[in-house]
Every structure is written in structure tokens, then in C-alpha cells.
Amino acid sequence: MRSWSPILRAVLALAAAWFLLAAVARAGLLPASFRGTTAVLIMGILASAVGRGLGLAPRWSPGLLFFPLLLDYILRHPLPTWVWPVALVALLLVYGGGVLTRVPLYNSNHAAWEALLTLCPTAMLRFADLGAGLGGPLAFLARQRPDGFFLGVEASPLTCLIAWIRTLPVRGNCKIHLGSLWNLELAGFDVVYAFLSPAPMPELWEKVRAEMRPGTLLVSNTFEVPGVEPDERIPLPGRRDACLLIYRIRASEPGTSPA
């Protein structure tokens, strides 16, 4: 289950907390004073604990804690019926690609953008962002390196649209495509950047080894390739484990494309 997407694990944590609380109440073990809002708060606490047990990062805990309270409030104060389909469509447009690819929406900070700039070769630069998100790194790098070419791939439609709008001022050397990162051929790129999740990293490494040229770079934000030691780590501010992991593709590795 730890390999599932964070969204699916969060839903599972909420469901498990509800069933556990319902079972305790059905068995008559829940005191009368713990019913109502108190029971909903207990469900949030249980969901947070289950979420941590399923490997969710600490930042998910507040959402799991307060989501049952928010849902209880909404049920007591019904919203217009049109709100729900609109909210569902909005969520799918923003996070739909992440559910299918097990990659949530992560935003790189400015320190990561600056570090990426130092990793780019001084000439003939071709850069790909796998899971471009809101387009921040691409817009920054394309402005700083007008001589380079920058391509971003994003699977979530609304997120891709925002990235497309954000990169309009640098459209001359920056493109955003809606689609799956797995369909992008990597052989023509000097630097490939990915801020994904632990789940796709083994498969991504196999794709990189099969398609990228020796001497080119895979740069992963925070998430390591299992069993492969990065050539360099660049610490980033924020989370304790935040860093850029640099993997240089070598000719001796089986499956790499010839130079």
C-alpha cells in the first residue's frame, strides 16, 4: 500500500478511521459524551495516525485531521447541488494526472531553480521537465538561458494550462505539452528534471538508461533512484530531506543510448 499514490492512501486512512469508529460505536464501547463533534474529531485523529502508518508525509496529517470536521459541517449546512460536480471536475483537472501516475503536485522552490541553472551546460542546452506542474522552473530557466530549449510535460489538464500561460513570455524557447512523461523520448535532452514521487523512480531510471546519452544528467528533486547512488546531492531549504539528486548517465551502463 505504501507504493500507492498519496491521495489513495489518504482516502484509505479516512475510510479505515470511519470503519474503526463505527465498529466501536456498534459494540457500545463509545461513551455517549464522545458522540457528535467529538466523535468526528476522534475520527480525524485516527485517520491521521493511519495515514502516518501508511507512509504519508507529516504535511498530510492536518488535512486528515480536519477533513472529517469539514465534512460534518457541510452535511449539517448543505451546499447547492451544483457545487459538488464543479468541485469534482476541478479536482480531476488539477490532480487527475497524479492519480493515474502516482505523482502528486509538487512545486519546486526558487532555490531549486537556481541550482538547476548551475547544472545546465553552457552551450547547446536542451532541458526537459517531467511533470512540469505550474511551470515555475521552466519559466525561470528559459528567461535565464534564451539560447537553450526547454520542454515541459504535464498530465493534469488545468495544471498544464496554468504552466502554458505562465511560460507565454518565453514561448520562443519553451514549450509545454499535455500528456504522459512516459511518452516523451529523452534521447535529445542534456538535462532531465523530475520532481515526482518514490513510486515511479525505478521505472524512470530504466527509461533514462535506455534513452539518454552518456554524459547527460537526470536531476531528481528529493526522491532517490532505489539502489543507485547519486553523483552529487545539492541540499535545498525546506524539508529536512529536500535536495537535488544528480545522476550522470555513463556509457558503461547497459541500455544507455550511444553518444
C-alpha positions in Angstrom: 0.0 0.0 0.0 2.9 2.4 0.6 3.5 2.3 -3.2 0.0 3.7 -3.8 -0.4 7.4 -4.6 -0.7 9.7 -1.5 -4.3 10.6 -2.4 -5.4 7.0 -2.5 -3.6 6.3 0.8 -5.3 9.4 2.4 -8.7 8.1 1.2 -7.9 4.7 2.7 -6.9 6.3 6.0 -10.2 8.1 6.2 -12.2 5.0 5.4 -10.3 2.9 7.9 -10.8 5.5 10.6 -14.6 5.6 9.8 -15.0 1.8 9.9 -13.0 1.6 13.2 -15.1 4.3 14.9 -18.3 2.7 13.6 -17.3 -0.7 14.9 -16.5 0.7 18.3 -19.9 2.6 18.4 -21.8 -0.5 17.2 -20.2 -2.6 20.0 -21.4 0.0 22.6 -17.9 0.9 23.6 -18.2 4.6 22.6 -19.3 6.7 25.6 -22.3 9.0 25.0 -20.1 12.0 25.7 -17.9 11.1 22.7 -20.7 11.3 20.2 -21.4 14.2 17.7 -18.5 16.6 17.1 -16.2 14.8 19.5 -16.6 11.5 17.6 -15.8 13.3 14.3 -12.7 14.8 15.9 -11.7 11.3 17.1 -12.1 10.0 13.5 -9.7 12.7 12.3 -7.1 11.7 14.9 -7.5 8.1 13.8 -7.2 9.0 10.2 -4.0 11.0 10.8 -2.5 8.0 12.7 -3.4 5.5 10.0 -2.1 7.9 7.3 1.3 8.1 9.1 1.2 4.3 9.3 0.7 4.1 5.5 3.8 6.3 5.0 2.1 9.6 4.3 4.3 12.6 4.9 3.6 14.7 8.1 2.1 17.5 5.9 -0.9 15.2 5.2 -1.8 14.9 8.9 -3.6 18.3 9.3 -5.8 17.6 6.3 -6.7 14.1 7.6 -7.4 15.6 11.0 -9.7 18.4 9.8 -11.4 16.8 6.8 -14.0 14.9 8.9 -14.8 18.1 10.7 -15.2 20.0 7.5 -17.4 17.2 6.0 -19.5 17.1 9.1 -20.1 20.9 8.9 -21.0 20.6 5.2 -23.5 17.8 5.9 -25.1 20.0 8.6 -25.2 23.0 6.3 -25.9 21.7 2.8 -24.4 23.5 -0.2 -26.1 24.0 -3.5 -26.1 20.7 -5.5 -24.1 22.2 -8.4 -21.1 22.8 -6.1 -20.2 19.0 -6.0 -19.9 18.2 -9.7 -18.0 21.5 -10.2 -15.6 20.7 -7.3 -15.1 17.1 -8.7 -14.3 18.4 -12.2 -11.9 21.0 -10.7 -10.1 18.3 -8.7 -9.8 16.0 -11.7 -8.4 18.8 -13.8 -5.7 19.7 -11.2 -4.9 16.2 -9.7 -6.3 13.7 -12.2 -3.0 13.1 -13.8 -1.4 12.5 -10.5 -3.9 9.8 -9.5 -3.1 7.8 -12.6 0.7 8.3 -12.5 1.0 8.1 -8.6 2.7 11.5 -8.8 1.1 14.3 -6.7 1.5 18.0 -7.5 4.8 19.3 -6.1 6.2 22.8 -6.6 9.9 23.4 -6.7 11.2 26.3 -4.7 13.3 29.1 -6.1 16.5 27.6 -4.6 15.9 24.5 -6.7 15.5 26.7 -9.8 18.8 28.5 -9.1 20.6 25.1 -8.5 19.2 23.7 -11.8 20.6 26.7 -13.6 24.1 25.9 -12.4 23.7 22.3 -13.7 22.9 23.3 -17.2 25.7 23.1 -19.8 26.9 26.4 -21.1 26.1 25.6 -24.8 23.6 23.6 -26.8 21.3 23.2 -23.9 18.1 21.0 -24.2 16.2 20.7 -20.9 13.1 18.6 -20.1 10.9 18.8 -17.1 9.0 15.6 -16.5 5.8 16.7 -14.6 6.1 20.4 -15.2 3.4 21.3 -12.6 2.8 25.1 -12.7 5.8 25.7 -14.9 7.9 27.7 -12.4 11.3 26.1 -13.2 10.8 26.2 -16.9 9.8 29.9 -17.0 12.8 30.8 -14.8 15.3 28.8 -16.8 14.0 29.9 -20.2 14.4 33.5 -19.2 17.9 33.0 -17.9 19.0 30.9 -20.8 17.4 32.3 -24.0 20.0 30.2 -26.0 18.5 26.9 -24.7 15.4 24.9 -25.4 13.0 23.9 -22.6 10.2 21.4 -22.8 7.7 20.5 -20.0 5.3 17.6 -19.9 2.3 17.7 -17.5 -0.5 15.1 -17.2 -3.2 17.2 -15.4 -5.1 19.5 -17.8 -5.7 22.6 -15.6 -2.2 22.5 -14.2 -0.8 22.2 -17.7 -2.9 25.2 -18.8 -1.5 27.3 -15.9 2.0 26.3 -16.9 1.3 27.1 -20.5 0.1 30.6 -19.6 3.0 31.1 -17.2 5.5 30.4 -19.9 3.9 32.5 -22.6 6.6 35.3 -22.3 9.3 32.7 -23.1 7.4 30.8 -25.8 10.3 31.3 -28.2 12.5 28.7 -26.4 10.0 27.0 -24.0 7.1 24.6 -24.8 4.5 22.9 -22.6 2.8 19.6 -23.6 -0.2 17.9 -22.1 0.5 14.2 -21.8 2.4 11.5 -20.0 6.1 11.7 -19.3 6.4 8.1 -20.4 5.7 9.1 -24.0 8.5 11.6 -24.2 11.6 10.4 -25.9 14.6 11.6 -23.8 17.5 11.0 -26.2 17.7 14.6 -27.4 18.0 16.2 -23.9 21.1 17.2 -22.0 19.3 17.6 -18.6 16.1 15.9 -17.5 14.5 17.2 -14.3 11.9 15.3 -12.3 10.0 16.1 -9.1 7.8 13.1 -8.9 7.4 10.6 -6.0 9.2 7.4 -4.9 6.7 5.2 -6.8 7.8 5.8 -10.5 11.6 6.3 -9.8 12.7 2.7 -10.7 10.7 2.8 -13.9 12.0 6.3 -14.7 15.6 5.1 -14.2 15.1 2.3 -16.7 13.7 4.8 -19.2 16.6 7.2 -18.6 19.2 4.4 -19.0 17.6 3.2 -22.2 17.2 6.6 -23.9 19.6 9.3 -22.6 23.1 9.8 -23.9 26.3 9.2 -21.9 27.3 12.4 -20.1 23.8 13.8 -19.8 22.1 14.4 -16.4 19.0 13.1 -14.6 18.2 15.5 -11.8 15.6 14.3 -9.3 14.2 16.6 -6.6 14.3 14.8 -3.3 13.3 11.3 -4.5 16.1 8.8 -5.0 16.5 6.1 -7.5 16.4 2.9 -5.4 19.8 1.2 -5.2 21.6 3.9 -7.2 24.0 6.3 -5.5 23.7 9.8 -7.0 26.8 11.5 -8.2 26.0 14.7 -6.3 23.5 16.0 -3.7 22.6 19.7 -3.6 20.7 20.5 -0.3 17.6 22.7 -0.6 15.9 24.7 2.1 12.5 23.5 3.4 12.0 19.8 4.3 14.9 18.1 6.0 15.4 15.7 3.1 14.9 18.2 0.4 17.8 18.2 -2.1 18.6 17.8 -5.8 20.0 14.4 -6.6 22.2 14.4 -9.7 22.7 11.2 -11.7 25.2 11.3 -14.6 24.5 8.8 -17.3 27.6 6.7 -18.1 28.5 4.8 -21.3 29.3 1.7 -19.2 25.7 1.4 -18.0 23.8 -1.2 -20.0 20.9 0.1 -22.0 22.2 3.7 -22.5 22.0 5.2 -25.9 25.3 5.7 -27.8 26.7 9.2 -28.0 
